[in-house]
Amino acid sequence: MITGIEINQPTRINRIATGEVLLSISILVSNQIKTIRKCMESIRPLLEQVPSELIIVDTVGEEKSDGSLAIAREYADKIVHFTWCDDFAAARNAGLKECSGQWFMYMDDDEYFDDVTPLIDFFSQPELFLYYQTIEIGGRDYDSYNGNSYNYRQSIRLFRRDEDSYFEGKVHEHFVPSRVPLYTSAAFVHHFGYVHVYDKTQRNEVIIDEQLTARKDDFVAWLQLILGTPANQVLKKIALAEQALTFAKKDSYEGLEFFQQKALIEIIAYLTQFYQGVGQLSKAQALLENYQYLANGNQFVQGLFAYLQLSNDLIEGNTLQAVADFTKLQQMVAYFEENQQAFNELYTPMHRDKVSVSTLKTALHQLSRQIENTQDVELQLKLFKQLNWQLISLDTVDLVSRFMKASLFVQNTQTLKTIYQHCKAIQEEQLFIRSCQALMFTLKSEQKGTFRQMLATYAAENIYFAYQKALVHQDEALLTSIFEELKFYEVGVEELLIEMIQRNIDVLALFKTASLDEIQTFCHFVDQLFAGDFESEAKFIEKIADNLSDSALGLYICYQLYKQMILKPSMPTVELINYLDNYLSLGQALVLEIYNENIYTNEVMLLPTEYHWLALLAQALQVKEQGNLAEYLHLLKQGLEIYPVAKDFITKLMTLAQRELRKQQSIEDELARLANQVKADILKLISEENYAEARAVYQELQQIVPNDESLKAIEQLLK
């Protein structure tokens, strides 16, 4: 109920734009003293640069206000005093009734914009604000005042106003009638209204229950009830959704209002995913079949249902049907990509992100991986043939190599060439080569030969393909010319570089043309090549060291190779010791090449953590040499704190030390037991007055356990 209207002169607004009001902004003000100023300041650029007005709807009253109303007065053109009645729509309508703008925007005082520039730009272009009917913005709903955690949502907050416009819904209100086309703005608000979500949830449930008592098929209210239920109460969400759908009738669907239709589809989508989440796939399938009529003539719902069906297929492992549903989803995504206006003119539920290129890419990766696990090569190729190259790209090594593998197994050279042409078209020839390398590591010797033959048919101007051709044809002349012509490090040369190193050809100049990332790639390639054959890998690194260790770059490469080998979790503990000295000496040599020796010796804490760890390791090994295993373990524990990357490696060293310490303790315990026995024998000899023999045994025992304090007492008896 409106109790009064207050015309106000804002003191904080310096309007640049004048003339007929284009935008009316209405804000519900309660007691949100923490955010009210941010709220007002965030819309200030809009008020100053767009012909606009600000209408404040006071829902608390002057006497009960915490100061928020006084702050709002500094910005507002009009204040509507409204008696709160647990009805958000009524409060919104009170503000809507008093506005005069062509457009209407609504928000609360616990929200504030991050940046309103996108909205200013929109209202600066008549071709936009005269064409579109509604505007959607984003929102971050925070769950605490520290602002670290939030849920992101999209919602319609602005619409073109006319005399038929009004709000409905006591909770999570919305305006009617809905209009298209829809414009999606990059603007978004920060919202702290759900920090005390429990209190709001209880309040909202009471209000929503009242709405459902009055109207059982109020699907908007049902959806609000489902969404308001805590995420960990899945069974309750399922029960509510099931209850809501008992009021859904096929013959009455067309007669439902816009938001009711939207909410019904949302409920079906949520319930389908709830069923999938708890493993009730048959129920999910039945739900999609029962409500298939909703997709008739609605491309978006067709796409959404295709996505939900695809999800069901993937969980069930039905890869054949999944390929068909993936194709349906792809068709709908392609349609909306080509017809963005059609997308805007359809209602856009919260699940609209499911009919998108990003979702399609994710689904492709999942489906391709699942088909690979079934080893169904023909189905993998069928999926490949279905791909819309204008819509989706092969964007990862894993994905490309899976399709490569399928083409290899049926020796389908054409598919392999199609992949190559696609990669070239999107300027990702490097991706193709990296995928070839990744696939090679998974193949048996015979398969590698076949794959090389397929690659050897490609243009030889690329160094990688030229090398494959040389290997296939055993063409030493071609290989030699490749060695001579190779002047720069490029993608695909890793195998060639290894060949050159094995032939004792100097490759330092080539490495000098590489970036650090490329050197890391080379090291990773070497690691994959030897595949756990640590002895052969170590010999190869030593070969590199013989040629490159005179330079800082050479030391760096050798150290990186040794580091990745020795820190590998699969490195057996018993073998670790064989490579420890080389790892440490290479690391120390590298540090001393780069840094001042004094820093490494006396101010090691100033070094990067990795090199600090090397100094600590050297100290630990020195202590161990001296026989102090306890101190050695202490230093290793320090190393674990300094350089956690080496956790597996350090743990293995600690295990070995603890084993040695236990062995040492066992020997000491045995010596102590024997010493006690000998002491008893000496005392017996003394009691028998056999002093000469007792003295001889005592002298032998003293040499074995010189620090035994109890020997002093025996010595007194022998005097």
HELIX and SHEET records of a PDB file:
HELIX    1   1 ILE A   36  GLN A   49  1                                  14    
HELIX    2   2 SER A   68  ARG A   73  1                                   6    
HELIX    3   3 PHE A   88  LYS A   97  1                                  10    
HELIX    4   4 THR A  117  PHE A  123  1                                   7    
HELIX    5   5 PRO A  126  PHE A  129  1                                   4    
HELIX    6   6 VAL A  197  ALA A  214  1                                  18    
HELIX    7   7 PHE A  219  GLY A  228  1                                  10    
HELIX    8   8 VAL A  234  LEU A  245  1                                  12    
HELIX    9   9 LYS A  250  SER A  252  5                                   3    
HELIX   10  10 PHE A  258  GLY A  277  1                                  20    
HELIX   11  11 LEU A  281  ASN A  290  1                                  10    
HELIX   12  12 GLN A  292  ALA A  295  5                                   4    
HELIX   13  13 GLN A  299  GLU A  316  1                                  18    
HELIX   14  14 THR A  319  GLU A  338  1                                  20    
HELIX   15  15 GLN A  340  GLU A  345  1                                   6    
HELIX   16  16 MET A  350  LYS A  354  5                                   5    
HELIX   17  17 VAL A  357  THR A  374  1                                  18    
HELIX   18  18 VAL A  377  GLN A  386  1                                  10    
HELIX   19  19 VAL A  397  PHE A  409  1                                  13    
HELIX   20  20 THR A  413  ALA A  425  1                                  13    
HELIX   21  21 GLU A  429  MET A  440  1                                  12    
HELIX   22  22 SER A  445  LEU A  455  1                                  11    
HELIX   23  23 ILE A  463  VAL A  472  1                                  10    
HELIX   24  24 GLU A  476  GLU A  485  1                                  10    
HELIX   25  25 GLU A  494  GLN A  502  1                                   9    
HELIX   26  26 LEU A  508  PHE A  511  1                                   4    
HELIX   27  27 LEU A  516  PHE A  530  1                                  15    
HELIX   28  28 PHE A  534  LEU A  548  1                                  15    
HELIX   29  29 ALA A  552  ILE A  566  1                                  15    
HELIX   30  30 THR A  573  ILE A  594  1                                  22    
HELIX   31  31 GLU A  597  ASN A  602  1                                   6    
HELIX   32  32 VAL A  604  LEU A  606  5                                   3    
HELIX   33  33 THR A  609  GLU A  625  1                                  17    
HELIX   34  34 LEU A  629  ILE A  642  1                                  14    
HELIX   35  35 PRO A  644  ALA A  646  5                                   3    
HELIX   36  36 LYS A  647  SER A  687  1                                  41    
HELIX   37  37 TYR A  691  ILE A  704  1                                  14    
HELIX   38  38 LEU A  711  LEU A  718  1                                   8    
SHEET    1   A 9 ILE A   2  ILE A   7  0                                        
SHEET    2   A 9 LYS A  78  PHE A  82 -1                                        
SHEET    3   A 9 SER A  52  ASP A  58  1                                        
SHEET    4   A 9 LEU A  23  VAL A  29  1                                        
SHEET    5   A 9 TRP A 103  ASP A 108  1                                        
SHEET    6   A 9 TYR A 150  ARG A 160 -1                                        
SHEET    7   A 9 THR A 134  TYR A 142 -1                                        
SHEET    8   A 9 LEU A 182  HIS A 191  1                                        
SHEET    9   A 9 GLU A 111  PHE A 113 -1                                        
SHEET    1   B 2 TYR A 166  GLU A 168  0                                        
SHEET    2   B 2 HIS A 174  VAL A 176 -1                                        
END                                                                             
